[in-house]
Amino acid sequence: MGKQASLVFKKDGLEVWVKDLEDGSKAVGLFNRNPTTGTVKVTWNILGLDGKQIARDVWRQRDEGIFLDSFSAIVPAHGVKLIILRKIN
């Protein structure tokens, strides 16, 4: 689509970036810029989503499960987790 990701959350060294994909799903980057492991949580309201979403880990190429209102992940120090969120019909 030619659009870059946008920062939608930033607090205490944790960030969430989101990008709309052509098929209507969203790519979500969960960043931990801290020197220690942390949990990054993203809620559907800040992503403009609603309902059940399936989360897929892009780098591991596996589904993480179905989530209703939010998704959270443990992200290592100075690490990133990239997921795709797709609505369940």
N, CA, C and O atoms as a CHARMM CRD file, in Angstrom:
* protein
*
  356
    1    1 MET  N      0.81100  -1.18700   0.00000 PROA 1      0.00000
    2    1 MET  CA     0.00000   0.00000   0.00000 PROA 1      0.00000
    3    1 MET  C      0.85900   1.25700   0.00000 PROA 1      0.00000
    4    1 MET  O      0.34800   2.35100  -0.24200 PROA 1      0.00000
    5    2 GLY  N      2.13400   1.12300   0.26300 PROA 2      0.00000
    6    2 GLY  CA     3.01100   2.27100   0.24100 PROA 2      0.00000
    7    2 GLY  C      2.94300   3.15900   1.47000 PROA 2      0.00000
    8    2 GLY  O      3.48800   4.26300   1.46500 PROA 2      0.00000
    9    3 LYS  N      2.28100   2.69600   2.52500 PROA 3      0.00000
   10    3 LYS  CA     2.20000   3.47900   3.75800 PROA 3      0.00000
   11    3 LYS  C      3.20400   2.93900   4.75900 PROA 3      0.00000
   12    3 LYS  O      3.42400   1.73100   4.84500 PROA 3      0.00000
   13    4 GLN  N      3.81200   3.84600   5.51700 PROA 4      0.00000
   14    4 GLN  CA     4.73000   3.39400   6.55700 PROA 4      0.00000
   15    4 GLN  C      3.97800   3.17900   7.86200 PROA 4      0.00000
   16    4 GLN  O      2.83900   3.62200   8.01100 PROA 4      0.00000
   17    5 ALA  N      4.60800   2.50900   8.78800 PROA 5      0.00000
   18    5 ALA  CA     4.01100   2.26200  10.09900 PROA 5      0.00000
   19    5 ALA  C      3.93600   3.55500  10.90000 PROA 5      0.00000
   20    5 ALA  O      4.72000   4.48100  10.69500 PROA 5      0.00000
   21    6 SER  N      2.96700   3.59700  11.82500 PROA 6      0.00000
   22    6 SER  CA     2.78400   4.75900  12.69800 PROA 6      0.00000
   23    6 SER  C      2.93800   4.34100  14.14900 PROA 6      0.00000
   24    6 SER  O      2.52100   3.25200  14.54200 PROA 6      0.00000
   25    7 LEU  N      3.53700   5.21200  14.93600 PROA 7      0.00000
   26    7 LEU  CA     3.67200   4.98900  16.36900 PROA 7      0.00000
   27    7 LEU  C      2.32300   5.26700  17.02600 PROA 7      0.00000
   28    7 LEU  O      1.78700   6.36700  16.89500 PROA 7      0.00000
   29    8 VAL  N      1.76400   4.26600  17.74100 PROA 8      0.00000
   30    8 VAL  CA     0.46100   4.44700  18.38800 PROA 8      0.00000
   31    8 VAL  C      0.55400   4.39800  19.91100 PROA 8      0.00000
   32    8 VAL  O     -0.39800   4.75900  20.60200 PROA 8      0.00000
   33    9 PHE  N      1.70200   3.95200  20.43900 PROA 9      0.00000
   34    9 PHE  CA     1.87600   3.88500  21.89300 PROA 9      0.00000
   35    9 PHE  C      3.36500   3.99100  22.21600 PROA 9      0.00000
   36    9 PHE  O      4.20500   3.37200  21.56300 PROA 9      0.00000
   37   10 LYS  N      3.67200   4.79600  23.24600 PROA 10     0.00000
   38   10 LYS  CA     5.05400   4.91100  23.69600 PROA 10     0.00000
   39   10 LYS  C      5.03100   5.28200  25.17100 PROA 10     0.00000
   40   10 LYS  O      4.50800   6.32900  25.55100 PROA 10     0.00000
   41   11 LYS  N      5.60800   4.40800  26.00400 PROA 11     0.00000
   42   11 LYS  CA     5.67100   4.67800  27.43600 PROA 11     0.00000
   43   11 LYS  C      6.74200   3.80100  28.06800 PROA 11     0.00000
   44   11 LYS  O      6.79600   2.59600  27.82400 PROA 11     0.00000
   45   12 ASP  N      7.58700   4.41300  28.87600 PROA 12     0.00000
   46   12 ASP  CA     8.59500   3.69300  29.66100 PROA 12     0.00000
   47   12 ASP  C      9.45300   2.74800  28.81800 PROA 12     0.00000
   48   12 ASP  O      9.74700   1.63000  29.24300 PROA 12     0.00000
   49   13 GLY  N      9.84900   3.18900  27.63600 PROA 13     0.00000
   50   13 GLY  CA    10.72300   2.38000  26.79400 PROA 13     0.00000
   51   13 GLY  C     10.01900   1.32400  25.97300 PROA 13     0.00000
   52   13 GLY  O     10.67300   0.57500  25.24700 PROA 13     0.00000
   53   14 LEU  N      8.69400   1.24200  26.07000 PROA 14     0.00000
   54   14 LEU  CA     7.91400   0.28800  25.28500 PROA 14     0.00000
   55   14 LEU  C      7.17600   1.04500  24.19400 PROA 14     0.00000
   56   14 LEU  O      6.65600   2.13500  24.43500 PROA 14     0.00000
   57   15 GLU  N      7.12800   0.47400  22.99000 PROA 15     0.00000
   58   15 GLU  CA     6.47300   1.12800  21.86100 PROA 15     0.00000
   59   15 GLU  C      5.64500   0.12900  21.07600 PROA 15     0.00000
   60   15 GLU  O      5.95600  -1.06100  21.02200 PROA 15     0.00000
   61   16 VAL  N      4.57800   0.64300  20.46600 PROA 16     0.00000
   62   16 VAL  CA     3.76000  -0.14300  19.53900 PROA 16     0.00000
   63   16 VAL  C      3.63500   0.65900  18.25100 PROA 16     0.00000
   64   16 VAL  O      3.22300   1.81900  18.26000 PROA 16     0.00000
   65   17 TRP  N      3.99500   0.02400  17.15400 PROA 17     0.00000
   66   17 TRP  CA     3.88400   0.61100  15.82500 PROA 17     0.00000
   67   17 TRP  C      2.89600  -0.23300  15.01800 PROA 17     0.00000
   68   17 TRP  O      2.86300  -1.45500  15.16900 PROA 17     0.00000
   69   18 VAL  N      2.09600   0.40000  14.17000 PROA 18     0.00000
   70   18 VAL  CA     1.09700  -0.33000  13.38500 PROA 18     0.00000
   71   18 VAL  C      1.10200   0.14600  11.93600 PROA 18     0.00000
   72   18 VAL  O      1.34100   1.31600  11.63800 PROA 18     0.00000
   73   19 LYS  N      0.83100  -0.80000  11.05600 PROA 19     0.00000
   74   19 LYS  CA     0.76100  -0.51200   9.62100 PROA 19     0.00000
   75   19 LYS  C     -0.40900  -1.27900   9.02700 PROA 19     0.00000
   76   19 LYS  O     -0.53900  -2.48400   9.24200 PROA 19     0.00000
   77   20 ASP  N     -1.26200  -0.58200   8.27900 PROA 20     0.00000
   78   20 ASP  CA    -2.35700  -1.23800   7.57300 PROA 20     0.00000
   79   20 ASP  C     -1.79900  -2.02400   6.39400 PROA 20     0.00000
   80   20 ASP  O     -0.92200  -1.54500   5.67600 PROA 20     0.00000
   81   21 LEU  N     -2.31500  -3.23000   6.20200 PROA 21     0.00000
   82   21 LEU  CA    -1.90700  -4.06700   5.08100 PROA 21     0.00000
   83   21 LEU  C     -3.01100  -4.10400   4.03600 PROA 21     0.00000
   84   21 LEU  O     -4.16800  -3.81200   4.33800 PROA 21     0.00000
   85   22 GLU  N     -2.66200  -4.45700   2.83400 PROA 22     0.00000
   86   22 GLU  CA    -3.59200  -4.41300   1.70400 PROA 22     0.00000
   87   22 GLU  C     -4.83700  -5.26600   1.91600 PROA 22     0.00000
   88   22 GLU  O     -5.91900  -4.90300   1.45400 PROA 22     0.00000
   89   23 ASP  N     -4.70000  -6.39600   2.60900 PROA 23     0.00000
   90   23 ASP  CA    -5.83900  -7.30000   2.80200 PROA 23     0.00000
   91   23 ASP  C     -6.72800  -6.90700   3.98000 PROA 23     0.00000
   92   23 ASP  O     -7.66000  -7.64000   4.31100 PROA 23     0.00000
   93   24 GLY  N     -6.45900  -5.76000   4.62200 PROA 24     0.00000
   94   24 GLY  CA    -7.27400  -5.30000   5.74700 PROA 24     0.00000
   95   24 GLY  C     -6.72100  -5.68400   7.10200 PROA 24     0.00000
   96   24 GLY  O     -7.20400  -5.20500   8.12800 PROA 24     0.00000
   97   25 SER  N     -5.71600  -6.54100   7.12000 PROA 25     0.00000
   98   25 SER  CA    -5.09300  -6.90400   8.39100 PROA 25     0.00000
   99   25 SER  C     -4.10500  -5.80600   8.78400 PROA 25     0.00000
  100   25 SER  O     -3.88000  -4.85900   8.03000 PROA 25     0.00000
  101   26 LYS  N     -3.52500  -5.94500   9.96800 PROA 26     0.00000
  102   26 LYS  CA    -2.58300  -4.94700  10.46100 PROA 26     0.00000
  103   26 LYS  C     -1.29000  -5.62500  10.89800 PROA 26     0.00000
  104   26 LYS  O     -1.30500  -6.66200  11.56100 PROA 26     0.00000
  105   27 ALA  N     -0.17500  -5.01800  10.51200 PROA 27     0.00000
  106   27 ALA  CA     1.12300  -5.44400  11.01200 PROA 27     0.00000
  107   27 ALA  C      1.40500  -4.61300  12.26100 PROA 27     0.00000
  108   27 ALA  O      1.27300  -3.38900  12.24200 PROA 27     0.00000
  109   28 VAL  N      1.79200  -5.27800  13.33900 PROA 28     0.00000
  110   28 VAL  CA     2.01000  -4.59800  14.61300 PROA 28     0.00000
  111   28 VAL  C      3.39600  -4.96600  15.13500 PROA 28     0.00000
  112   28 VAL  O      3.71900  -6.13900  15.32100 PROA 28     0.00000
  113   29 GLY  N      4.19900  -3.93900  15.36200 PROA 29     0.00000
  114   29 GLY  CA     5.52600  -4.12300  15.93300 PROA 29     0.00000
  115   29 GLY  C      5.51200  -3.75500  17.40700 PROA 29     0.00000
  116   29 GLY  O      5.13600  -2.64100  17.77100 PROA 29     0.00000
  117   30 LEU  N      5.92200  -4.69100  18.25300 PROA 30     0.00000
  118   30 LEU  CA     5.99000  -4.47400  19.70300 PROA 30     0.00000
  119   30 LEU  C      7.46800  -4.32700  20.05900 PROA 30     0.00000
  120   30 LEU  O      8.23100  -5.28800  19.95800 PROA 30     0.00000
  121   31 PHE  N      7.87000  -3.13300  20.47300 PROA 31     0.00000
  122   31 PHE  CA     9.27300  -2.81500  20.71800 PROA 31     0.00000
  123   31 PHE  C      9.54000  -2.65400  22.20600 PROA 31     0.00000
  124   31 PHE  O      8.75800  -2.04600  22.93500 PROA 31     0.00000
  125   32 ASN  N     10.66100  -3.21300  22.63800 PROA 32     0.00000
  126   32 ASN  CA    11.13700  -3.02000  24.00700 PROA 32     0.00000
  127   32 ASN  C     12.52900  -2.40600  23.91000 PROA 32     0.00000
  128   32 ASN  O     13.49400  -3.09500  23.58300 PROA 32     0.00000
  129   33 ARG  N     12.63000  -1.12200  24.19300 PROA 33     0.00000
  130   33 ARG  CA    13.90800  -0.41700  24.08600 PROA 33     0.00000
  131   33 ARG  C     14.67300  -0.40800  25.41600 PROA 33     0.00000
  132   33 ARG  O     15.68800   0.27700  25.54200 PROA 33     0.00000
  133   34 ASN  N     14.19700  -1.15400  26.38700 PROA 34     0.00000
  134   34 ASN  CA    14.79500  -1.20400  27.71900 PROA 34     0.00000
  135   34 ASN  C     15.90800  -2.24500  27.79800 PROA 34     0.00000
  136   34 ASN  O     15.98800  -3.13400  26.95000 PROA 34     0.00000
  137   35 PRO  N     16.77300  -2.13900  28.81900 PROA 35     0.00000
  138   35 PRO  CA    17.85200  -3.11000  28.99700 PROA 35     0.00000
  139   35 PRO  C     17.40200  -4.40300  29.68600 PROA 35     0.00000
  140   35 PRO  O     18.22400  -5.28400  29.93900 PROA 35     0.00000
  141   36 THR  N     16.11500  -4.52200  29.98900 PROA 36     0.00000
  142   36 THR  CA    15.57100  -5.72400  30.61200 PROA 36     0.00000
  143   36 THR  C     14.33100  -6.19100  29.84800 PROA 36     0.00000
  144   36 THR  O     13.69600  -5.40200  29.14900 PROA 36     0.00000
  145   37 THR  N     13.99300  -7.46500  29.98200 PROA 37     0.00000
  146   37 THR  CA    12.79900  -8.02600  29.35100 PROA 37     0.00000
  147   37 THR  C     11.55600  -7.31300  29.86200 PROA 37     0.00000
  148   37 THR  O     11.48200  -6.93400  31.03100 PROA 37     0.00000
  149   38 GLY  N     10.57400  -7.13300  28.97400 PROA 38     0.00000
  150   38 GLY  CA     9.33700  -6.47100  29.37600 PROA 38     0.00000
  151   38 GLY  C      8.14100  -7.02200  28.62500 PROA 38     0.00000
  152   38 GLY  O      8.28900  -7.68200  27.59600 PROA 38     0.00000
  153   39 THR  N      6.96400  -6.74900  29.14000 PROA 39     0.00000
  154   39 THR  CA     5.72000  -7.14700  28.49300 PROA 39     0.00000
  155   39 THR  C      5.12700  -5.94400  27.78100 PROA 39     0.00000
  156   39 THR  O      4.92800  -4.88600  28.37900 PROA 39     0.00000
  157   40 VAL  N      4.84600  -6.12200  26.49300 PROA 40     0.00000
  158   40 VAL  CA     4.23900  -5.06600  25.69000 PROA 40     0.00000
  159   40 VAL  C      2.81300  -5.49400  25.38500 PROA 40     0.00000
  160   40 VAL  O      2.57200  -6.58700  24.87300 PROA 40     0.00000
  161   41 LYS  N      1.86600  -4.60800  25.71200 PROA 41     0.00000
  162   41 LYS  CA     0.44700  -4.89800  25.49200 PROA 41     0.00000
  163   41 LYS  C     -0.13900  -3.86000  24.55000 PROA 41     0.00000
  164   41 LYS  O      0.14000  -2.66600  24.66300 PROA 41     0.00000
  165   42 VAL  N     -0.95100  -4.33300  23.62400 PROA 42     0.00000
  166   42 VAL  CA    -1.65200  -3.43900  22.70700 PROA 42     0.00000
  167   42 VAL  C     -3.14200  -3.77800  22.75800 PROA 42     0.00000
  168   42 VAL  O     -3.53000  -4.94600  22.72400 PROA 42     0.00000
  169   43 THR  N     -3.96100  -2.73900  22.84000 PROA 43     0.00000
  170   43 THR  CA    -5.41200  -2.93300  22.87400 PROA 43     0.00000
  171   43 THR  C     -6.01900  -2.57000  21.52300 PROA 43     0.00000
  172   43 THR  O     -5.47100  -1.76300  20.77100 PROA 43     0.00000
  173   44 TRP  N     -7.14300  -3.17300  21.23900 PROA 44     0.00000
  174   44 TRP  CA    -7.78500  -2.96900  19.94000 PROA 44     0.00000
  175   44 TRP  C     -8.19500  -1.51200  19.73100 PROA 44     0.00000
  176   44 TRP  O     -8.16700  -1.01400  18.60600 PROA 44     0.00000
  177   45 ASN  N     -8.57700  -0.82700  20.81600 PROA 45     0.00000
  178   45 ASN  CA    -9.03800   0.55300  20.63800 PROA 45     0.00000
  179   45 ASN  C     -7.93800   1.46600  20.09700 PROA 45     0.00000
  180   45 ASN  O     -8.24800   2.38000  19.33300 PROA 45     0.00000
  181   46 ILE  N     -6.67300   1.26100  20.45700 PROA 46     0.00000
  182   46 ILE  CA    -5.62800   2.13400  19.90400 PROA 46     0.00000
  183   46 ILE  C     -5.23600   1.73400  18.47600 PROA 46     0.00000
  184   46 ILE  O     -4.58700   2.49800  17.76200 PROA 46     0.00000
  185   47 LEU  N     -5.64100   0.52100  18.07300 PROA 47     0.00000
  186   47 LEU  CA    -5.36200   0.06700  16.71400 PROA 47     0.00000
  187   47 LEU  C     -6.53900   0.28100  15.77200 PROA 47     0.00000
  188   47 LEU  O     -6.41500   0.07600  14.56400 PROA 47     0.00000
  189   48 GLY  N     -7.68400   0.69300  16.31900 PROA 48     0.00000
  190   48 GLY  CA    -8.87500   0.85500  15.49200 PROA 48     0.00000
  191   48 GLY  C     -9.50200  -0.47200  15.10100 PROA 48     0.00000
  192   48 GLY  O    -10.11100  -0.59200  14.03800 PROA 48     0.00000
  193   49 LEU  N     -9.35000  -1.46900  15.96600 PROA 49     0.00000
  194   49 LEU  CA    -9.90000  -2.80600  15.71400 PROA 49     0.00000
  195   49 LEU  C    -11.04500  -3.09600  16.66800 PROA 49     0.00000
  196   49 LEU  O    -11.22500  -2.41400  17.67600 PROA 49     0.00000
  197   50 ASP  N    -11.81300  -4.12100  16.33000 PROA 50     0.00000
  198   50 ASP  CA   -12.83800  -4.63200  17.25200 PROA 50     0.00000
  199   50 ASP  C    -13.04700  -6.11100  16.96900 PROA 50     0.00000
  200   50 ASP  O    -12.66200  -6.62100  15.91700 PROA 50     0.00000
  201   51 GLY  N    -13.65700  -6.77900  17.91900 PROA 51     0.00000
  202   51 GLY  CA   -13.95700  -8.19300  17.74200 PROA 51     0.00000
  203   51 GLY  C    -12.74300  -9.09600  17.87500 PROA 51     0.00000
  204   51 GLY  O    -11.65400  -8.66800  18.25600 PROA 51     0.00000
  205   52 LYS  N    -12.97200 -10.36200  17.54700 PROA 52     0.00000
  206   52 LYS  CA   -11.91700 -11.36600  17.66200 PROA 52     0.00000
  207   52 LYS  C    -10.89300 -11.20000  16.54300 PROA 52     0.00000
  208   52 LYS  O    -11.24000 -11.00900  15.37800 PROA 52     0.00000
  209   53 GLN  N     -9.62200 -11.27700  16.93400 PROA 53     0.00000
  210   53 GLN  CA    -8.51600 -11.16500  15.98500 PROA 53     0.00000
  211   53 GLN  C     -7.59200 -12.37000  16.16700 PROA 53     0.00000
  212   53 GLN  O     -7.34400 -12.80800  17.29100 PROA 53     0.00000
  213   54 ILE  N     -7.09600 -12.89000  15.07200 PROA 54     0.00000
  214   54 ILE  CA    -6.07600 -13.93400  15.15600 PROA 54     0.00000
  215   54 ILE  C     -4.72100 -13.24600  15.03300 PROA 54     0.00000
  216   54 ILE  O     -4.51600 -12.40500  14.15800 PROA 54     0.00000
  217   55 ALA  N     -3.80900 -13.61200  15.91300 PROA 55     0.00000
  218   55 ALA  CA    -2.46100 -13.03200  15.91600 PROA 55     0.00000
  219   55 ALA  C     -1.48700 -14.05900  15.35300 PROA 55     0.00000
  220   55 ALA  O     -1.45900 -15.21500  15.77700 PROA 55     0.00000
  221   56 ARG  N     -0.69400 -13.61400  14.39600 PROA 56     0.00000
  222   56 ARG  CA     0.31800 -14.48800  13.79100 PROA 56     0.00000
  223   56 ARG  C      1.69600 -13.87800  13.97400 PROA 56     0.00000
  224   56 ARG  O      1.92400 -12.72300  13.61500 PROA 56     0.00000
  225   57 ASP  N      2.61100 -14.65500  14.53200 PROA 57     0.00000
  226   57 ASP  CA     4.00500 -14.24500  14.68600 PROA 57     0.00000
  227   57 ASP  C      4.65200 -14.32000  13.30600 PROA 57     0.00000
  228   57 ASP  O      4.74800 -15.39700  12.71700 PROA 57     0.00000
  229   58 VAL  N      5.09100 -13.18700  12.79900 PROA 58     0.00000
  230   58 VAL  CA     5.62200 -13.12500  11.44200 PROA 58     0.00000
  231   58 VAL  C      6.92800 -13.88900  11.30200 PROA 58     0.00000
  232   58 VAL  O      7.11000 -14.62300  10.33100 PROA 58     0.00000
  233   59 TRP  N      7.83500 -13.72900  12.25100 PROA 59     0.00000
  234   59 TRP  CA     9.15000 -14.34700  12.11900 PROA 59     0.00000
  235   59 TRP  C      9.12900 -15.84200  12.41700 PROA 59     0.00000
  236   59 TRP  O      9.88900 -16.59800  11.81100 PROA 59     0.00000
  237   60 ARG  N      8.28700 -16.27400  13.32400 PROA 60     0.00000
  238   60 ARG  CA     8.20700 -17.71000  13.62700 PROA 60     0.00000
  239   60 ARG  C      7.22200 -18.43100  12.70800 PROA 60     0.00000
  240   60 ARG  O      7.17800 -19.66100  12.67600 PROA 60     0.00000
  241   61 GLN  N      6.43400 -17.65800  11.96100 PROA 61     0.00000
  242   61 GLN  CA     5.44600 -18.18600  11.01500 PROA 61     0.00000
  243   61 GLN  C      4.48900 -19.15900  11.68800 PROA 61     0.00000
  244   61 GLN  O      4.26100 -20.27200  11.21500 PROA 61     0.00000
  245   62 ARG  N      3.92700 -18.69400  12.83200 PROA 62     0.00000
  246   62 ARG  CA     2.93700 -19.52200  13.52200 PROA 62     0.00000
  247   62 ARG  C      1.90400 -18.61600  14.18100 PROA 62     0.00000
  248   62 ARG  O      2.19200 -17.48700  14.57800 PROA 62     0.00000
  249   63 ASP  N      0.69400 -19.15200  14.28100 PROA 63     0.00000
  250   63 ASP  CA    -0.38300 -18.41900  14.93500 PROA 63     0.00000
  251   63 ASP  C     -0.18600 -18.44800  16.44100 PROA 63     0.00000
  252   63 ASP  O      0.18400 -19.47400  17.01300 PROA 63     0.00000
  253   64 GLU  N     -0.43600 -17.30900  17.07500 PROA 64     0.00000
  254   64 GLU  CA    -0.31500 -17.17700  18.52300 PROA 64     0.00000
  255   64 GLU  C     -1.64800 -17.46000  19.21800 PROA 64     0.00000
  256   64 GLU  O     -1.67500 -17.72500  20.42000 PROA 64     0.00000
  257   65 GLY  N     -2.74000 -17.40500  18.47600 PROA 65     0.00000
  258   65 GLY  CA    -4.05200 -17.65700  19.04400 PROA 65     0.00000
  259   65 GLY  C     -5.06200 -16.59800  18.62800 PROA 65     0.00000
  260   65 GLY  O     -4.77500 -15.72000  17.81400 PROA 65     0.00000
  261   66 ILE  N     -6.25800 -16.70600  19.21400 PROA 66     0.00000
  262   66 ILE  CA    -7.34300 -15.77000  18.95000 PROA 66     0.00000
  263   66 ILE  C     -7.51300 -14.90600  20.19100 PROA 66     0.00000
  264   66 ILE  O     -7.54500 -15.41200  21.31300 PROA 66     0.00000
  265   67 PHE  N     -7.62200 -13.59500  19.97900 PROA 67     0.00000
  266   67 PHE  CA    -7.68100 -12.63500  21.07600 PROA 67     0.00000
  267   67 PHE  C     -8.88400 -11.72600  20.88300 PROA 67     0.00000
  268   67 PHE  O     -9.24900 -11.39900  19.75400 PROA 67     0.00000
  269   68 LEU  N     -9.51000 -11.31100  22.00600 PROA 68     0.00000
  270   68 LEU  CA   -10.75900 -10.54500  21.94200 PROA 68     0.00000
  271   68 LEU  C    -10.56200  -9.04300  21.98800 PROA 68     0.00000
  272   68 LEU  O    -11.10800  -8.33800  21.13900 PROA 68     0.00000
  273   69 ASP  N     -9.80900  -8.52600  22.93900 PROA 69     0.00000
  274   69 ASP  CA    -9.69700  -7.07600  23.11500 PROA 69     0.00000
  275   69 ASP  C     -8.26800  -6.54700  23.08700 PROA 69     0.00000
  276   69 ASP  O     -8.05500  -5.34200  22.94800 PROA 69     0.00000
  277   70 SER  N     -7.29100  -7.43800  23.21800 PROA 70     0.00000
  278   70 SER  CA    -5.90000  -6.98900  23.31200 PROA 70     0.00000
  279   70 SER  C     -4.96600  -8.16200  23.03400 PROA 70     0.00000
  280   70 SER  O     -5.37800  -9.32100  22.99100 PROA 70     0.00000
  281   71 PHE  N     -3.69200  -7.81800  22.84800 PROA 71     0.00000
  282   71 PHE  CA    -2.63800  -8.80800  22.67800 PROA 71     0.00000
  283   71 PHE  C     -1.43900  -8.33100  23.47500 PROA 71     0.00000
  284   71 PHE  O     -1.11700  -7.14300  23.46500 PROA 71     0.00000
  285   72 SER  N     -0.77800  -9.24300  24.16300 PROA 72     0.00000
  286   72 SER  CA     0.44800  -8.88200  24.87400 PROA 72     0.00000
  287   72 SER  C      1.49900  -9.95900  24.64100 PROA 72     0.00000
  288   72 SER  O      1.18700 -11.12500  24.40200 PROA 72     0.00000
  289   73 ALA  N      2.75400  -9.52800  24.72000 PROA 73     0.00000
  290   73 ALA  CA     3.85900 -10.45500  24.50300 PROA 73     0.00000
  291   73 ALA  C      5.04100 -10.04300  25.35500 PROA 73     0.00000
  292   73 ALA  O      5.26500  -8.85900  25.60500 PROA 73     0.00000
  293   74 ILE  N      5.78700 -11.02800  25.79200 PROA 74     0.00000
  294   74 ILE  CA     7.04900 -10.77600  26.48100 PROA 74     0.00000
  295   74 ILE  C      8.09300 -10.52500  25.39800 PROA 74     0.00000
  296   74 ILE  O      8.30600 -11.35600  24.51500 PROA 74     0.00000
  297   75 VAL  N      8.73600  -9.37100  25.48300 PROA 75     0.00000
  298   75 VAL  CA     9.72000  -8.97500  24.47600 PROA 75     0.00000
  299   75 VAL  C     11.06700  -8.81200  25.18500 PROA 75     0.00000
  300   75 VAL  O     11.15800  -8.09400  26.18100 PROA 75     0.00000
  301   76 PRO  N     12.11000  -9.47100  24.68000 PROA 76     0.00000
  302   76 PRO  CA    13.42100  -9.37200  25.33200 PROA 76     0.00000
  303   76 PRO  C     13.98400  -7.94900  25.29100 PROA 76     0.00000
  304   76 PRO  O     13.51400  -7.10000  24.53400 PROA 76     0.00000
  305   77 ALA  N     14.98600  -7.71600  26.11100 PROA 77     0.00000
  306   77 ALA  CA    15.66100  -6.41600  26.14100 PROA 77     0.00000
  307   77 ALA  C     16.10100  -6.01500  24.73500 PROA 77     0.00000
  308   77 ALA  O     16.67500  -6.82100  24.00300 PROA 77     0.00000
  309   78 HSD  N     15.83100  -4.78000  24.36800 PROA 78     0.00000
  310   78 HSD  CA    16.18700  -4.22600  23.05300 PROA 78     0.00000
  311   78 HSD  C     15.64100  -5.08500  21.91500 PROA 78     0.00000
  312   78 HSD  O     16.25000  -5.16100  20.84800 PROA 78     0.00000
  313   79 GLY  N     14.49500  -5.73100  22.13800 PROA 79     0.00000
  314   79 GLY  CA    13.92900  -6.64100  21.15300 PROA 79     0.00000
  315   79 GLY  C     12.65200  -6.13900  20.52800 PROA 79     0.00000
  316   79 GLY  O     12.09800  -5.11400  20.92500 PROA 79     0.00000
  317   80 VAL  N     12.19200  -6.89300  19.52800 PROA 80     0.00000
  318   80 VAL  CA    10.97300  -6.58200  18.78300 PROA 80     0.00000
  319   80 VAL  C     10.22600  -7.87600  18.51100 PROA 80     0.00000
  320   80 VAL  O     10.83100  -8.91100  18.23300 PROA 80     0.00000
  321   81 LYS  N      8.90400  -7.80600  18.59300 PROA 81     0.00000
  322   81 LYS  CA     8.05100  -8.90500  18.15300 PROA 81     0.00000
  323   81 LYS  C      7.14300  -8.32700  17.08600 PROA 81     0.00000
  324   81 LYS  O      6.52000  -7.28800  17.30100 PROA 81     0.00000
  325   82 LEU  N      7.05700  -8.98000  15.94400 PROA 82     0.00000
  326   82 LEU  CA     6.22200  -8.51900  14.84300 PROA 82     0.00000
  327   82 LEU  C      5.08500  -9.49900  14.65100 PROA 82     0.00000
  328   82 LEU  O      5.30200 -10.69400  14.45000 PROA 82     0.00000
  329   83 ILE  N      3.85500  -8.97400  14.71500 PROA 83     0.00000
  330   83 ILE  CA     2.67800  -9.82400  14.53400 PROA 83     0.00000
  331   83 ILE  C      1.77200  -9.22100  13.46300 PROA 83     0.00000
  332   83 ILE  O      1.82300  -8.02800  13.16100 PROA 83     0.00000
  333   84 ILE  N      0.94800 -10.09300  12.90900 PROA 84     0.00000
  334   84 ILE  CA    -0.12100  -9.67300  12.00400 PROA 84     0.00000
  335   84 ILE  C     -1.42600  -9.97900  12.73100 PROA 84     0.00000
  336   84 ILE  O     -1.61800 -11.08500  13.23600 PROA 84     0.00000
  337   85 LEU  N     -2.31600  -8.99700  12.78100 PROA 85     0.00000
  338   85 LEU  CA    -3.64500  -9.18700  13.35700 PROA 85     0.00000
  339   85 LEU  C     -4.67000  -9.20700  12.22000 PROA 85     0.00000
  340   85 LEU  O     -4.72900  -8.29800  11.39200 PROA 85     0.00000
  341   86 ARG  N     -5.46800 -10.26600  12.20900 PROA 86     0.00000
  342   86 ARG  CA    -6.47400 -10.45500  11.16100 PROA 86     0.00000
  343   86 ARG  C     -7.81100 -10.78300  11.81600 PROA 86     0.00000
  344   86 ARG  O     -7.87900 -11.65800  12.67900 PROA 86     0.00000
  345   87 LYS  N     -8.85900 -10.09700  11.42000 PROA 87     0.00000
  346   87 LYS  CA   -10.18800 -10.28300  12.01000 PROA 87     0.00000
  347   87 LYS  C    -10.72200 -11.67000  11.69700 PROA 87     0.00000
  348   87 LYS  O    -10.56100 -12.18300  10.58900 PROA 87     0.00000
  349   88 ILE  N    -11.36400 -12.26900  12.70200 PROA 88     0.00000
  350   88 ILE  CA   -12.04600 -13.55700  12.52800 PROA 88     0.00000
  351   88 ILE  C    -13.49200 -13.25900  12.16400 PROA 88     0.00000
  352   88 ILE  O    -14.18300 -12.55200  12.89800 PROA 88     0.00000
  353   89 ASN  N    -13.95100 -13.78300  11.05600 PROA 89     0.00000
  354   89 ASN  CA   -15.34500 -13.54900  10.63100 PROA 89     0.00000
  355   89 ASN  C    -16.27000 -14.59600  11.17600 PROA 89     0.00000
  356   89 ASN  O    -17.47300 -14.55200  10.91800 PROA 89     0.00000
